Amino acid sequence: MLKMIEVFADKCPKSTLLNGPFGGDDKAFDRLLGPSGILTRTSLIIASTDGRVTHYSRTDAGKVYQQVLDMQLNFLDPYTGGEVWKK
């Protein structure tokens, strides 16, 4: 989710997220990005409204968290030849 928001330069429209990774599943969307969603409660993302469109952006904490996740995936992923698999 954080990666998709990054692709849109930290200004990802709600409709793009809802119809993309969530496949239109409102409940799943709300669990992650709704007002009481896990990414919202942990302050990894913020939502802002521009007219009638809601945009999602990563906070500084969200950017750091994403870097840590990327590093861990690169370290452990057997398909990219992560560090663990080279030994």
MODELLER restraints for C-alpha pairs under 7 A, 6 or more apart:
rsr = mdl.restraints
at = mdl.atoms
rsr.add(forms.Gaussian(group=physical.xy_distance, feature=features.Distance(at['CA:2:A'], at['CA:58:A']), mean=6.95, stdev=0.5))
rsr.add(forms.Gaussian(group=physical.xy_distance, feature=features.Distance(at['CA:2:A'], at['CA:66:A']), mean=6.63, stdev=0.5))
rsr.add(forms.Gaussian(group=physical.xy_distance, feature=features.Distance(at['CA:5:A'], at['CA:11:A']), mean=6.69, stdev=0.5))
rsr.add(forms.Gaussian(group=physical.xy_distance, feature=features.Distance(at['CA:5:A'], at['CA:12:A']), mean=5.26, stdev=0.5))
rsr.add(forms.Gaussian(group=physical.xy_distance, feature=features.Distance(at['CA:5:A'], at['CA:56:A']), mean=6.82, stdev=0.5))
rsr.add(forms.Gaussian(group=physical.xy_distance, feature=features.Distance(at['CA:5:A'], at['CA:57:A']), mean=6.29, stdev=0.5))
rsr.add(forms.Gaussian(group=physical.xy_distance, feature=features.Distance(at['CA:10:A'], at['CA:56:A']), mean=6.72, stdev=0.5))
rsr.add(forms.Gaussian(group=physical.xy_distance, feature=features.Distance(at['CA:10:A'], at['CA:57:A']), mean=4.31, stdev=0.5))
rsr.add(forms.Gaussian(group=physical.xy_distance, feature=features.Distance(at['CA:10:A'], at['CA:58:A']), mean=5.97, stdev=0.5))
rsr.add(forms.Gaussian(group=physical.xy_distance, feature=features.Distance(at['CA:11:A'], at['CA:55:A']), mean=5.37, stdev=0.5))
rsr.add(forms.Gaussian(group=physical.xy_distance, feature=features.Distance(at['CA:11:A'], at['CA:56:A']), mean=5.56, stdev=0.5))
rsr.add(forms.Gaussian(group=physical.xy_distance, feature=features.Distance(at['CA:11:A'], at['CA:57:A']), mean=5.30, stdev=0.5))
rsr.add(forms.Gaussian(group=physical.xy_distance, feature=features.Distance(at['CA:12:A'], at['CA:55:A']), mean=5.11, stdev=0.5))
rsr.add(forms.Gaussian(group=physical.xy_distance, feature=features.Distance(at['CA:12:A'], at['CA:56:A']), mean=5.15, stdev=0.5))
rsr.add(forms.Gaussian(group=physical.xy_distance, feature=features.Distance(at['CA:12:A'], at['CA:57:A']), mean=6.65, stdev=0.5))
rsr.add(forms.Gaussian(group=physical.xy_distance, feature=features.Distance(at['CA:13:A'], at['CA:53:A']), mean=6.77, stdev=0.5))
rsr.add(forms.Gaussian(group=physical.xy_distance, feature=features.Distance(at['CA:13:A'], at['CA:54:A']), mean=5.84, stdev=0.5))
rsr.add(forms.Gaussian(group=physical.xy_distance, feature=features.Distance(at['CA:13:A'], at['CA:55:A']), mean=4.42, stdev=0.5))
rsr.add(forms.Gaussian(group=physical.xy_distance, feature=features.Distance(at['CA:13:A'], at['CA:56:A']), mean=6.41, stdev=0.5))
rsr.add(forms.Gaussian(group=physical.xy_distance, feature=features.Distance(at['CA:14:A'], at['CA:54:A']), mean=5.59, stdev=0.5))
rsr.add(forms.Gaussian(group=physical.xy_distance, feature=features.Distance(at['CA:14:A'], at['CA:55:A']), mean=5.80, stdev=0.5))
rsr.add(forms.Gaussian(group=physical.xy_distance, feature=features.Distance(at['CA:14:A'], at['CA:56:A']), mean=6.87, stdev=0.5))
rsr.add(forms.Gaussian(group=physical.xy_distance, feature=features.Distance(at['CA:18:A'], at['CA:24:A']), mean=5.24, stdev=0.5))
rsr.add(forms.Gaussian(group=physical.xy_distance, feature=features.Distance(at['CA:18:A'], at['CA:25:A']), mean=6.99, stdev=0.5))
rsr.add(forms.Gaussian(group=physical.xy_distance, feature=features.Distance(at['CA:18:A'], at['CA:29:A']), mean=6.49, stdev=0.5))
rsr.add(forms.Gaussian(group=physical.xy_distance, feature=features.Distance(at['CA:22:A'], at['CA:28:A']), mean=6.78, stdev=0.5))
rsr.add(forms.Gaussian(group=physical.xy_distance, feature=features.Distance(at['CA:22:A'], at['CA:29:A']), mean=6.41, stdev=0.5))
rsr.add(forms.Gaussian(group=physical.xy_distance, feature=features.Distance(at['CA:30:A'], at['CA:37:A']), mean=5.79, stdev=0.5))
rsr.add(forms.Gaussian(group=physical.xy_distance, feature=features.Distance(at['CA:31:A'], at['CA:37:A']), mean=4.51, stdev=0.5))
rsr.add(forms.Gaussian(group=physical.xy_distance, feature=features.Distance(at['CA:31:A'], at['CA:38:A']), mean=6.46, stdev=0.5))
rsr.add(forms.Gaussian(group=physical.xy_distance, feature=features.Distance(at['CA:32:A'], at['CA:38:A']), mean=4.99, stdev=0.5))
rsr.add(forms.Gaussian(group=physical.xy_distance, feature=features.Distance(at['CA:32:A'], at['CA:39:A']), mean=5.48, stdev=0.5))
rsr.add(forms.Gaussian(group=physical.xy_distance, feature=features.Distance(at['CA:33:A'], at['CA:39:A']), mean=5.85, stdev=0.5))
rsr.add(forms.Gaussian(group=physical.xy_distance, feature=features.Distance(at['CA:33:A'], at['CA:40:A']), mean=5.85, stdev=0.5))
rsr.add(forms.Gaussian(group=physical.xy_distance, feature=features.Distance(at['CA:34:A'], at['CA:40:A']), mean=6.97, stdev=0.5))
rsr.add(forms.Gaussian(group=physical.xy_distance, feature=features.Distance(at['CA:39:A'], at['CA:45:A']), mean=5.93, stdev=0.5))
rsr.add(forms.Gaussian(group=physical.xy_distance, feature=features.Distance(at['CA:40:A'], at['CA:46:A']), mean=6.43, stdev=0.5))
rsr.add(forms.Gaussian(group=physical.xy_distance, feature=features.Distance(at['CA:43:A'], at['CA:59:A']), mean=6.93, stdev=0.5))
rsr.add(forms.Gaussian(group=physical.xy_distance, feature=features.Distance(at['CA:44:A'], at['CA:58:A']), mean=5.89, stdev=0.5))
rsr.add(forms.Gaussian(group=physical.xy_distance, feature=features.Distance(at['CA:44:A'], at['CA:59:A']), mean=5.43, stdev=0.5))
rsr.add(forms.Gaussian(group=physical.xy_distance, feature=features.Distance(at['CA:44:A'], at['CA:61:A']), mean=5.60, stdev=0.5))
rsr.add(forms.Gaussian(group=physical.xy_distance, feature=features.Distance(at['CA:44:A'], at['CA:62:A']), mean=3.98, stdev=0.5))
rsr.add(forms.Gaussian(group=physical.xy_distance, feature=features.Distance(at['CA:45:A'], at['CA:56:A']), mean=6.60, stdev=0.5))
rsr.add(forms.Gaussian(group=physical.xy_distance, feature=features.Distance(at['CA:45:A'], at['CA:57:A']), mean=5.46, stdev=0.5))
rsr.add(forms.Gaussian(group=physical.xy_distance, feature=features.Distance(at['CA:45:A'], at['CA:58:A']), mean=4.34, stdev=0.5))
rsr.add(forms.Gaussian(group=physical.xy_distance, feature=features.Distance(at['CA:45:A'], at['CA:59:A']), mean=5.31, stdev=0.5))
rsr.add(forms.Gaussian(group=physical.xy_distance, feature=features.Distance(at['CA:45:A'], at['CA:62:A']), mean=6.20, stdev=0.5))
rsr.add(forms.Gaussian(group=physical.xy_distance, feature=features.Distance(at['CA:46:A'], at['CA:56:A']), mean=5.74, stdev=0.5))
rsr.add(forms.Gaussian(group=physical.xy_distance, feature=features.Distance(at['CA:46:A'], at['CA:57:A']), mean=5.43, stdev=0.5))
rsr.add(forms.Gaussian(group=physical.xy_distance, feature=features.Distance(at['CA:46:A'], at['CA:58:A']), mean=6.35, stdev=0.5))
rsr.add(forms.Gaussian(group=physical.xy_distance, feature=features.Distance(at['CA:46:A'], at['CA:59:A']), mean=6.62, stdev=0.5))
rsr.add(forms.Gaussian(group=physical.xy_distance, feature=features.Distance(at['CA:47:A'], at['CA:54:A']), mean=6.55, stdev=0.5))
rsr.add(forms.Gaussian(group=physical.xy_distance, feature=features.Distance(at['CA:47:A'], at['CA:55:A']), mean=5.67, stdev=0.5))
rsr.add(forms.Gaussian(group=physical.xy_distance, feature=features.Distance(at['CA:47:A'], at['CA:56:A']), mean=4.60, stdev=0.5))
rsr.add(forms.Gaussian(group=physical.xy_distance, feature=features.Distance(at['CA:47:A'], at['CA:57:A']), mean=6.48, stdev=0.5))
rsr.add(forms.Gaussian(group=physical.xy_distance, feature=features.Distance(at['CA:48:A'], at['CA:54:A']), mean=5.63, stdev=0.5))
rsr.add(forms.Gaussian(group=physical.xy_distance, feature=features.Distance(at['CA:48:A'], at['CA:55:A']), mean=5.36, stdev=0.5))
rsr.add(forms.Gaussian(group=physical.xy_distance, feature=features.Distance(at['CA:48:A'], at['CA:56:A']), mean=6.50, stdev=0.5))
rsr.add(forms.Gaussian(group=physical.xy_distance, feature=features.Distance(at['CA:49:A'], at['CA:55:A']), mean=6.14, stdev=0.5))
rsr.add(forms.Gaussian(group=physical.xy_distance, feature=features.Distance(at['CA:74:A'], at['CA:80:A']), mean=6.86, stdev=0.5))
rsr.add(forms.Gaussian(group=physical.xy_distance, feature=features.Distance(at['CA:74:A'], at['CA:82:A']), mean=5.24, stdev=0.5))
rsr.add(forms.Gaussian(group=physical.xy_distance, feature=features.Distance(at['CA:75:A'], at['CA:82:A']), mean=4.43, stdev=0.5))
rsr.add(forms.Gaussian(group=physical.xy_distance, feature=features.Distance(at['CA:75:A'], at['CA:83:A']), mean=4.87, stdev=0.5))
rsr.add(forms.Gaussian(group=physical.xy_distance, feature=features.Distance(at['CA:75:A'], at['CA:84:A']), mean=6.12, stdev=0.5))
rsr.add(forms.Gaussian(group=physical.xy_distance, feature=features.Distance(at['CA:76:A'], at['CA:82:A']), mean=5.15, stdev=0.5))
rsr.add(forms.Gaussian(group=physical.xy_distance, feature=features.Distance(at['CA:76:A'], at['CA:83:A']), mean=6.54, stdev=0.5))
rsr.add(forms.Gaussian(group=physical.xy_distance, feature=features.Distance(at['CA:76:A'], at['CA:84:A']), mean=5.59, stdev=0.5))
rsr.add(forms.Gaussian(group=physical.xy_distance, feature=features.Distance(at['CA:78:A'], at['CA:85:A']), mean=5.89, stdev=0.5))
